[in-house]
């Protein structure tokens, strides 16, 4: 693993925040995504063209990050993501995401705080920071957003950066949840909508207050869920799936673990 305490520079170029690795990868990946998908993009006017900003989205498929990055990149911002540490250890892929300026997160460990420090540096410099607040693919059986981790609220309250909620839908039809196989035989409709900044003024100055962090995080997730309701044309369940109260593992492919147990029986 490369050193977590790395040096970042202020965003430059067009899209803002791009670098050589970003440009090369986007030139290869974006044409492929365009060939595979039909876009339903909305709310582009809500994405600030410059300055620090946190963008937050629901998470359903491994391909979410590429499709969301395409939206952000083509609308003027080359994002920096908080991504799981294991991705950075994959040969070739790890080097690419690291050189593109992404930040590894050691999930469910005492090293996770390093990512918060790096994220704050990124925001201080004026980057667009992408976060999946749930921290993993949703465990909700109908793919609704779960109760999220409070890291995003801490980042927002400390940095003062606006939080723009996003919702994605259709990604799971291009690459099913926990699958690594892409559907090539049809063009899949992908909806990505951005909303207006979440009002977190009620919790300003309370970045060390656990209750405030929970409430602010819930407000962010509510904004994401509302957008997803509009995309799907249906209401989310009143009871939000809470991974903290579930027997399911907090990270990883829980479906694979369940299938293994069935096989062993």
C-alpha positions in Angstrom: 0.0 0.0 0.0 1.2 3.5 -0.8 1.6 6.0 2.0 -1.7 7.5 3.0 -0.2 10.8 4.0 0.4 12.0 0.4 0.7 15.5 -1.0 -2.1 17.0 -3.0 -2.1 20.1 -5.2 -4.9 22.6 -5.9 -7.2 21.6 -8.8 -6.4 22.9 -12.2 -7.1 22.1 -15.9 -10.4 21.5 -17.6 -12.4 19.7 -16.2 -11.2 21.3 -12.9 -9.1 18.8 -11.0 -8.0 16.7 -14.0 -4.5 15.3 -14.4 -2.6 13.2 -16.9 -4.0 9.9 -15.5 -7.5 11.3 -15.5 -7.3 12.5 -19.1 -5.9 9.2 -20.4 -8.5 7.1 -18.5 -11.4 9.3 -19.5 -10.4 9.1 -23.1 -10.6 5.3 -22.9 -13.5 4.7 -20.5 -16.0 7.4 -21.4 -16.5 6.3 -25.1 -17.2 2.8 -23.8 -19.7 4.0 -21.2 -21.5 6.1 -23.9 -21.7 3.0 -26.1 -23.2 0.9 -23.3 -25.7 3.5 -21.8 -28.5 5.9 -22.5 -28.1 8.9 -20.2 -30.8 10.6 -18.1 -28.7 13.3 -16.4 -30.4 16.1 -14.5 -29.5 18.8 -12.0 -26.2 19.7 -13.6 -26.7 23.4 -12.6 -26.5 22.4 -9.0 -22.8 21.3 -9.3 -20.5 24.2 -8.4 -18.0 25.0 -11.2 -15.2 25.7 -8.8 -14.4 25.7 -5.1 -14.6 22.9 -2.5 -17.7 20.7 -2.7 -18.7 17.3 -1.4 -20.9 15.3 -3.7 -22.7 12.3 -2.1 -24.6 9.5 -3.7 -26.3 6.1 -3.1 -24.4 2.9 -4.0 -25.8 -0.2 -5.7 -23.2 -1.5 -8.1 -19.4 -1.7 -8.6 -19.8 0.3 -11.8 -21.5 3.2 -9.9 -18.2 5.1 -9.5 -17.4 5.1 -13.2 -20.8 6.3 -14.3 -20.9 9.0 -11.6 -17.3 10.1 -12.4 -18.4 10.5 -16.1 -21.3 12.8 -15.0 -19.0 14.9 -12.9 -16.2 15.0 -15.4 -18.4 16.0 -18.3 -19.9 18.7 -16.2 -16.7 20.4 -15.2 -15.3 18.6 -12.2 -12.7 15.8 -12.0 -13.6 14.2 -8.6 -11.4 12.8 -5.8 -13.1 9.8 -4.3 -12.8 8.1 -0.9 -12.4 4.4 -2.0 -11.9 1.2 -0.2 -8.2 0.4 0.5 -8.3 -3.0 -1.2 -8.8 -1.4 -4.6 -5.5 0.3 -4.3 -3.8 -3.0 -3.8 -5.0 -4.5 -7.1 -2.1 -4.6 -9.7 -2.3 -1.9 -12.3 -5.8 -0.7 -11.2 -4.4 0.4 -7.9 -1.7 2.4 -9.5 -4.2 4.1 -11.8 -6.6 5.1 -9.1 -3.8 6.4 -6.9 -2.2 8.4 -9.7 -5.6 9.9 -10.5 -5.6 11.4 -7.0 -8.1 9.1 -5.2 -7.9 8.4 -1.5 -7.8 4.9 0.1 -10.0 4.2 3.1 -9.1 1.4 5.6 -12.7 0.6 6.4 -13.8 -0.6 9.8 -10.3 0.1 11.3 -8.6 2.7 13.5 -6.8 3.9 10.3 -10.0 5.1 8.7 -9.4 8.5 10.3 -6.4 9.0 8.0 -8.9 9.2 5.1 -10.8 12.0 6.9 -7.5 14.0 7.2 -6.7 13.5 3.6 -10.2 14.5 2.5 -10.0 17.7 4.5 -6.8 18.6 2.7 -8.4 17.9 -0.6 -11.4 20.2 0.3 -9.1 22.9 1.6 -7.4 23.0 -1.8 -10.7 23.4 -3.6 -11.4 19.9 -5.0 -14.6 18.1 -5.7 -14.8 15.2 -3.2 -17.0 12.2 -4.0 -18.4 10.2 -1.2 -20.6 7.1 -0.9 -21.9 7.8 2.6 -23.1 4.2 3.1 -19.5 3.0 2.8 -20.5 -0.1 0.8 -23.1 -1.4 -1.6 -26.6 -1.1 0.0 -27.8 -4.1 1.9 -31.5 -3.1 1.3 -33.1 -5.9 -0.7 -34.8 -3.3 -2.9 -31.7 -1.2 -3.3 -32.9 1.8 -1.3 -30.2 3.8 0.6 -29.3 2.5 4.0 -28.5 4.3 7.2 -25.1 5.8 6.5 -21.8 6.4 8.3 -21.3 9.8 9.9 -17.9 10.6 8.2 -19.6 12.7 5.5 -21.3 14.9 8.1 -18.0 15.4 9.9 -16.3 16.4 6.7 -19.0 18.9 5.8 -19.2 20.5 9.3 -15.4 20.8 9.7 -14.7 22.1 6.1 -17.9 24.1 5.6 -18.0 22.8 2.0 -21.5 22.4 0.5 -22.9 18.9 0.1 -24.6 18.2 -3.2 -26.9 15.1 -3.0 -27.0 12.7 -6.0 -29.0 9.7 -6.8 -28.2 6.9 -9.4 -30.5 4.4 -10.8 -30.1 1.8 -13.6 -26.5 1.0 -12.8 -27.7 -2.3 -11.3 -29.1 -3.3 -14.7 -25.7 -2.6 -16.4 -23.7 -4.5 -13.7 -25.8 -6.3 -11.1 -25.0 -5.8 -7.4 -21.8 -7.7 -6.4 -21.4 -8.9 -10.0 -18.3 -8.0 -12.1 -20.1 -8.9 -15.4 -21.3 -6.0 -17.6 -24.4 -6.3 -19.8 -23.1 -5.7 -23.3 -26.1 -6.8 -25.4 -28.2 -3.7 -24.8 -27.8 0.0 -24.0 -28.9 0.5 -20.4 -30.7 3.6 -19.2 -28.7 5.3 -16.5 -30.3 8.0 -14.4 -28.1 10.4 -12.4 -29.8 13.4 -10.8 -28.2 16.1 -8.6 -30.1 18.1 -6.1 -29.6 21.5 -4.4 -27.1 21.7 -1.5 -28.3 20.1 1.7 -29.0 22.7 4.4 -26.7 21.7 7.3 -26.8 25.1 9.1 -28.7 23.6 12.0 -25.6 21.6 13.0 -22.9 24.2 12.2 -20.0 24.1 14.7 -21.1 20.6 16.0 -18.5 18.4 14.3 -17.6 16.8 17.6 -21.2 16.2 18.7 -22.2 12.5 17.9 -25.9 13.2 17.9 -25.4 16.2 15.5 -23.4 14.0 13.2 -26.1 11.3 13.1 -28.8 13.9 12.4 -26.8 15.7 9.7 -25.9 12.4 8.0 -29.6 11.5 8.1 -30.5 14.8 6.4 -28.0 14.1 3.6 -29.3 10.6 3.1 -32.9 11.9 3.1 -32.0 14.3 0.3 -30.4 11.4 -1.7 -33.4 9.2 -1.1 -35.9 11.8 -2.2 -34.1 12.2 -5.5 -34.1 8.4 -5.9 -37.9 8.3 -5.2 -38.4 10.8 -8.0 -36.3 8.8 -10.4 -38.0 5.5 -9.5 -41.5 7.0 -9.2 -42.1 5.2 -5.9 -41.7 5.8 -2.2 -38.9 4.5 -0.2 -39.8 2.2 2.8 -40.6 4.0 6.1 -38.2 1.8 7.9 -34.6 2.5 6.6 -32.3 -0.5 6.6 -29.7 0.0 9.4 -26.5 -2.1 8.9 -25.6 -1.3 12.5 -28.6 -3.3 13.7 -28.2 -6.1 11.2 -26.4 -9.4 11.6 -25.1 -9.0 8.0 -21.3 -8.2 7.7 -20.7 -4.4 7.5 -18.5 -4.7 4.4 -17.9 -7.2 1.6 -20.3 -9.4 -0.5 -22.7 -10.7 2.1 -24.7 -12.6 -0.6 -21.6 -14.7 -1.3 -21.3 -15.5 2.4 -24.9 -16.4 2.6 -24.6 -18.8 -0.3 -21.6 -20.4 1.2 -23.5 -21.1 4.4 -26.4 -22.7 2.4 -23.9 -24.9 0.6 -22.2 -26.0 3.8 -25.6 -27.0 5.2 
